[in-house]
Amino acid sequence: METLRYVPHLEWRLRMRRIARRLPAQIYRNATECFYDTETGYDIAVAESVYRGTLRELMVAYDRVGERVDLVTIHPLRPGQKEARIRGGRWRRR
Protein backbone atom coordinates (compact mmCIF):
# COMPACT_ATOMS: atom_id res chain seq x y z
CA MET A 1 0.00 0.00 0.00
CA GLU A 2 1.32 3.43 -0.87
CA THR A 3 2.13 6.05 1.72
CA LEU A 4 1.37 9.72 1.13
CA ARG A 5 3.89 12.31 2.30
CA TYR A 6 3.44 16.07 2.30
CA VAL A 7 6.74 17.73 1.36
CA PRO A 8 7.65 21.03 3.09
CA HIS A 9 6.74 23.10 0.01
CA LEU A 10 3.20 21.67 0.05
CA GLU A 11 2.88 22.39 3.78
CA TRP A 12 3.88 26.01 3.09
CA ARG A 13 1.40 26.32 0.22
CA LEU A 14 -1.40 24.99 2.41
CA ARG A 15 -0.70 27.68 5.00
CA MET A 16 -0.21 30.42 2.41
CA ARG A 17 -3.41 29.63 0.52
CA ARG A 18 -5.38 28.67 3.65
CA ILE A 19 -6.27 25.24 2.22
CA ALA A 20 -7.50 22.46 4.49
CA ARG A 21 -4.76 19.94 5.26
CA ARG A 22 -6.85 16.97 4.12
CA LEU A 23 -7.53 18.41 0.64
CA PRO A 24 -4.32 17.41 -1.23
CA ALA A 25 -4.79 13.75 -0.28
CA GLN A 26 -8.46 13.90 -1.31
CA ILE A 27 -7.57 15.39 -4.69
CA TYR A 28 -4.85 12.78 -5.24
CA ARG A 29 -7.16 9.87 -4.30
CA ASN A 30 -10.28 11.17 -6.09
CA ALA A 31 -8.73 12.75 -9.18
CA THR A 32 -11.04 12.99 -12.18
CA GLU A 33 -8.07 13.59 -14.50
CA CYS A 34 -4.36 12.76 -14.34
CA PHE A 35 -1.52 14.24 -16.34
CA TYR A 36 2.24 14.22 -16.69
CA ASP A 37 3.86 17.67 -16.55
CA THR A 38 6.62 17.68 -19.16
CA GLU A 39 8.16 20.85 -17.71
CA THR A 40 8.52 19.73 -14.08
CA GLY A 41 8.52 15.94 -14.45
CA TYR A 42 5.76 15.61 -11.85
CA ASP A 43 2.49 13.78 -12.18
CA ILE A 44 -0.62 15.94 -11.80
CA ALA A 45 -3.96 15.03 -10.21
CA VAL A 46 -6.96 17.28 -10.89
CA ALA A 47 -10.32 17.31 -9.11
CA GLU A 48 -13.05 19.77 -8.25
CA SER A 49 -13.41 21.01 -4.71
CA VAL A 50 -14.73 24.01 -2.87
CA TYR A 51 -11.97 26.61 -2.58
CA ARG A 52 -12.74 29.88 -0.80
CA GLY A 53 -16.47 29.30 -1.17
CA THR A 54 -16.46 28.46 -4.89
CA LEU A 55 -16.37 25.10 -6.67
CA ARG A 56 -13.02 25.10 -8.50
CA GLU A 57 -10.67 22.67 -10.17
CA LEU A 58 -7.53 22.19 -8.09
CA MET A 59 -4.33 20.44 -9.05
CA VAL A 60 -1.86 18.52 -6.92
CA ALA A 61 1.61 17.79 -8.27
CA TYR A 62 3.19 14.59 -6.98
CA ASP A 63 6.14 12.28 -7.38
CA ARG A 64 6.24 8.50 -6.85
CA VAL A 65 9.20 7.15 -4.92
CA GLY A 66 8.70 3.39 -4.65
CA GLU A 67 5.67 2.80 -2.43
CA ARG A 68 5.68 6.44 -1.29
CA VAL A 69 3.90 9.30 -3.03
CA ASP A 70 5.31 12.75 -2.30
CA LEU A 71 2.66 15.44 -2.69
CA VAL A 72 4.63 18.47 -3.85
CA THR A 73 2.25 21.41 -4.36
CA ILE A 74 -1.38 22.39 -4.75
CA HIS A 75 -3.14 25.27 -6.41
CA PRO A 76 -6.50 26.21 -7.89
CA LEU A 77 -6.64 26.26 -11.67
CA ARG A 78 -7.85 29.42 -13.39
CA PRO A 79 -10.54 28.98 -16.05
CA GLY A 80 -8.85 27.72 -19.21
CA GLN A 81 -5.49 27.07 -17.53
CA LYS A 82 -5.75 23.27 -17.70
CA GLU A 83 -6.83 23.35 -21.35
CA ALA A 84 -3.98 25.72 -22.26
CA ARG A 85 -1.42 23.41 -20.66
CA ILE A 86 -2.84 20.43 -22.53
CA ARG A 87 -3.02 22.30 -25.84
CA GLY A 88 0.51 23.65 -25.42
CA GLY A 89 1.87 20.16 -24.72
CA ARG A 90 3.01 20.85 -21.18
CA TRP A 91 0.47 18.45 -19.67
CA ARG A 92 0.01 15.02 -21.22
CA ARG A 93 -2.92 12.83 -20.23
CA ARG A 94 -2.19 9.68 -18.26
Buried (B, 14 or more C-beta within 10 A) or exposed (E): EEEEBBBEBBEEBBEEBEBEEEBBBBBBEEBEBBBBBEEEEBBBBBBEBEBEEEEBBBBBBBBEEEEEBBBBBBBBBEEEBBEEBBEEEBBEEE
